[in-house]
Amino acid sequence: MAAGRFLSFEGIDGSGKSTQARLLATALTALGAQVCLTREPGGSPGAEEIRRLVLEGDPDRWSAETELLLFTAARRDHLEKTIRPALARGEVVITDRFADSSRMYQGISRGDLAAMVDALHSLMIGVEPDLTILIDIDPELGLARAVARKGPEQRFEDMGLDLQRRMRAGFLDLAAATPARFRVIDGARDPQAVAADVLATARLHLGL
C-alpha cells in the first residue's frame, strides 16, 4: 500500500456518509492500516470552533460568501494540524467532507460562487483527495433522515429540500467530470451492504 493516502466522503445531508466513513476506518484498521478519521468542518481544535459557527443557528446567519471564508479558514487549519501530519506519518486519512462540499454548498447551491471557491481553494488549500467516495441518495430520503436526527447542527437542513436537490445534482455532475477521483455508491440500502461496496472500493484503491 502506498504511504499517506487521502480519502474523502461526500454526499448530501442524511446520505449516511459519516456512518460509512466510520465503518471504513474500522475495517481498514482491522486490516492493519494506520488510519486517521477526521471531519469537516472540524478535525482540529480551531476548525471545530468554526464548525459551531457555521452549522448552528438561523439559516440566514451567514451569507454564502461569509460561509465560504469561514469554511476555508477551517479547512486550512484542518490541513495544517491534522491532514498533512497524518499523511507524513504514512497514514490513511479518511475525512467526512472536504473541498467538494464547498463546491456544492457555497459554489453552486446558494449562489454563483464557483469561481471564488476554486480561487480560494487554489490559493489556500491546493490539495485534493486521492479518492472521493460519493454516497448518493434521493434528496427527500436524505433530508428526512437528517431532520430526524434533531441535533443542534441543523442549519443547512433547515434550508429545505430544494437545496438538497441542487447539491445532489451538483455532486453527480462533479463525479462525472472527475471520474479518476470519484466513485459513486448507492446509499439507499442497508448500511452493511453500502459498507461492503465502500470497503471493496477502498481496498482496490489502496492495494489491500
C-alpha positions in Angstrom: 0.0 0.0 0.0 1.3 3.5 -0.9 2.1 5.6 2.2 0.0 8.5 3.1 -3.3 8.2 1.2 -6.1 10.7 1.4 -9.7 9.6 1.1 -12.8 11.7 1.4 -16.5 11.0 1.7 -19.1 13.3 0.2 -22.9 13.4 -0.1 -25.9 15.4 0.7 -27.2 15.7 4.2 -28.6 12.4 5.5 -26.8 10.3 2.9 -25.1 8.2 5.6 -21.5 9.2 4.6 -20.5 9.8 8.2 -21.5 6.3 9.2 -19.7 4.9 6.2 -16.5 6.9 7.0 -16.5 5.4 10.5 -17.2 1.8 9.2 -14.4 2.1 6.7 -11.9 3.4 9.3 -12.8 0.4 11.5 -12.4 -2.1 8.6 -9.1 -0.7 7.4 -7.7 -0.7 10.9 -8.6 -4.3 11.2 -6.7 -5.0 8.0 -3.6 -3.4 9.6 -3.7 0.1 8.2 -2.9 3.1 10.3 -6.0 5.3 9.9 -6.8 8.9 10.8 -10.5 9.5 10.8 -11.5 13.2 10.7 -14.3 15.5 9.5 -15.2 18.9 8.1 -15.9 21.4 9.1 -13.7 20.5 12.1 -10.9 18.0 12.5 -8.7 20.3 14.5 -9.3 22.4 17.6 -9.5 25.7 15.7 -11.7 24.2 12.9 -14.1 22.7 15.5 -14.6 26.2 16.9 -15.6 27.4 13.4 -17.8 24.4 13.0 -20.2 25.6 15.7 -20.4 29.0 13.9 -21.4 27.6 10.6 -23.6 24.6 11.4 -25.7 26.1 14.2 -28.2 28.9 14.3 -30.5 30.6 11.9 -30.3 29.6 8.2 -29.7 33.2 7.3 -27.0 33.7 9.9 -24.3 34.0 7.2 -24.2 34.9 3.5 -22.7 32.3 1.2 -19.6 34.4 0.8 -19.0 34.7 4.5 -19.6 30.9 4.9 -17.0 30.3 2.2 -14.4 32.3 4.1 -15.2 30.5 7.3 -15.1 27.1 5.8 -11.8 27.9 4.0 -10.3 29.1 7.3 -11.4 25.9 9.0 -10.1 23.7 6.1 -6.7 25.4 6.2 -6.3 24.7 9.9 -7.5 21.2 9.4 -5.0 20.7 6.7 -2.1 22.1 8.7 -2.9 20.5 12.1 -4.4 17.1 11.1 -4.3 16.0 7.5 -0.7 16.8 6.5 0.9 15.4 9.7 -1.1 12.2 9.3 -0.1 11.8 5.7 3.5 12.5 6.6 3.3 9.6 9.1 2.1 7.3 6.2 -1.5 7.0 7.5 -4.7 6.6 5.5 -6.6 9.9 6.1 -10.4 9.5 5.9 -12.3 12.7 6.1 -16.0 13.2 6.3 -16.3 16.0 3.7 -13.6 18.1 2.1 -13.4 20.8 -0.6 -16.1 19.3 -2.8 -18.7 20.2 -0.1 -17.7 23.9 -0.5 -18.0 23.5 -4.3 -21.6 22.4 -3.7 -22.8 24.4 -0.6 -21.3 27.7 -1.5 -20.2 27.2 -5.1 -23.4 26.3 -6.9 -26.2 25.7 -4.4 -26.6 29.0 -2.7 -25.2 31.3 -5.3 -22.9 31.5 -8.3 -19.6 31.4 -6.3 -17.9 28.5 -8.1 -15.0 30.7 -9.4 -14.5 32.1 -5.9 -14.5 28.6 -4.3 -11.9 27.5 -6.8 -9.7 30.5 -6.4 -9.7 30.3 -2.6 -9.0 26.5 -2.8 -6.1 27.0 -5.1 -4.6 29.8 -3.0 -5.1 28.4 0.5 -5.6 24.6 0.2 -4.1 23.3 -3.0 -4.8 19.6 -2.1 -7.4 17.1 -3.5 -8.1 13.7 -2.1 -6.6 10.6 -3.8 -10.1 9.0 -3.7 -13.5 10.5 -3.1 -16.4 8.2 -2.3 -19.8 9.9 -3.1 -22.7 8.3 -1.1 -25.6 9.0 -3.4 -29.2 9.1 -2.1 -32.6 10.6 -3.1 -32.8 14.1 -1.6 -36.2 13.5 0.0 -35.0 10.4 1.8 -31.7 12.1 2.8 -33.4 15.2 4.2 -35.9 13.0 6.1 -33.0 11.1 7.7 -31.1 14.3 8.5 -34.1 16.1 10.1 -34.9 13.0 12.2 -31.6 13.4 13.9 -32.9 16.5 15.7 -29.5 17.7 16.7 -28.2 21.3 17.1 -26.4 21.2 13.7 -29.5 21.6 11.5 -28.7 24.9 9.8 -28.3 23.5 6.3 -31.1 21.0 6.7 -33.4 23.9 7.6 -32.7 25.4 4.2 -35.0 22.9 2.7 -35.4 20.2 0.0 -34.5 22.4 -3.0 -31.0 22.9 -1.6 -30.6 19.2 -1.2 -31.8 18.5 -4.8 -29.3 21.1 -6.2 -26.5 19.6 -4.2 -27.2 16.1 -5.3 -27.2 17.1 -8.9 -24.0 19.1 -8.4 -22.2 16.2 -6.7 -23.2 13.8 -9.5 -22.0 16.3 -12.2 -18.7 16.7 -10.4 -18.3 12.9 -10.1 -19.0 12.6 -13.8 -16.4 15.3 -14.6 -13.7 13.8 -12.3 -14.0 10.0 -12.8 -10.4 9.3 -11.9 -11.0 10.5 -8.3 -14.7 9.8 -7.7 -16.6 6.6 -7.0 -20.4 6.8 -6.7 -22.1 4.3 -4.3 -25.8 3.9 -3.8 -26.6 4.9 -0.2 -30.3 3.9 -0.2 -29.6 0.4 1.0 -28.8 -1.4 4.2 -25.7 0.3 5.8 -23.8 -3.0 5.8 -24.4 -3.5 2.1 -23.2 0.0 1.4 -20.2 -0.6 3.7 -19.2 -3.7 1.8 -19.1 -1.7 -1.5 -17.2 1.1 0.2 -14.6 -1.3 1.6 -14.1 -3.1 -1.7 -13.6 0.3 -3.4 -11.1 1.4 -0.8 -9.2 -1.9 -0.8 -8.8 -1.7 -4.6 -7.5 1.8 -4.4 -5.1 1.1 -1.5 -3.9 -2.2 -2.7 -5.0 -4.0 0.4 
